[in-house]
Amino acid sequence: MKKNALRYSYAFGKDELKEIGRVLDDYQFLKMPLREEYLDETIRGASKHGITIYDASYIAISDVQKCEVYTADNKLLNKVSDDPILKHVKNYKSQI
């Protein structure tokens, strides 16, 4: 069962989702470990914005790393319009 299915089942609290995240991380499905502050920020963002763990993980990485994240996902952008770290890819300006 995916973490998103667990989150949207509303059968688990934040602490339980964190523990599930730690267990799933042990399987090494992710290249970026979903531990500690990344996991905390992911769960917080998913709960705050009503978004998937998958979407929230990108925002969490940007929050922890203090960098901008670009996406073409308009539905996600609408859901997190109050988060200035997430920007539409059309606004990306190359650093080159």
N, C-alpha and C positions, 0 to 999 in steps of 0.2 A: 504494500500500500504506500502511495506517495505521501510526502509530508503535506502537500496541499490538500489532499483528501482528508488527512487528519485534522488540518486546520479548519476546513470548512464543515467538518462534521459537528463542530462546536461541542464535542464530547471531552475535549482536553483544555486545560488551562495553560497559561503561559509557561509555568514551570514544567508542566508535563511535556509541552512542545519542545522546550529546551532540552530535556532529557532525551526525547525521541531524536532530536537533531544530533545530539552527541553520539547516540547509538548508530544512526545512519552514517555519520561522519566516519565512524570506525570501519565502515565498509569501503571507504575511500572512493566513493562515487564522484566526488568533487575535486577539482584541481585546487581550489581555494578552500582550505579547511573551514568548516562552519562551526567554529569554536569561539569561546570567550566573547569578546566584544562584538565580533561579527555575528555570532548567533544571537546575542542579546539585541543588537540593532535590527537584525532580520525579523525576529519575532515582534519587536516593538513596531517596526514599520508595517508589517503585514496586518497587525491588529489595528493600528492607528488608521491606516488608509483603506482597509478592507481589500487588500490585494493578496496575490499568491506569495508563497514563500519564495518561489523562483524570482518573481519580479522584485520582491523586497530585498533579496540577497544582493542585487546590483546596487540598490540604493544604500544598503548597509555598507558595502565595500567603499562606495564613494564617501559616505559619512566618516568612516574610520580613516580612510586614506586622504581625506580632504581634497578630493578631486571631483570634477564634473563628470556626469554620465550622460551619454547621448542615446536617444532611442527614436525610432519611427513609430512606436506604438502609441497612437493617439488616445486610445482608451486609458492606457496607463497614465499618460500625461494629464488627462482630465481628472483622474482619481487622485493624483498627487500634485495638483496645481499649486499647492501651498509650499512645495519643497523646491527651492531655487536651484538645488544641485542637479536636478534632472532637467535636461533640455532636449528639444527636438533636434534631430540630426541635421535638419536643414539650416540650423543656426551654427553648425560646426565651422570653425575657422582653423585651417591648418596652421601649425606652428612652423612650417618649413618656409 
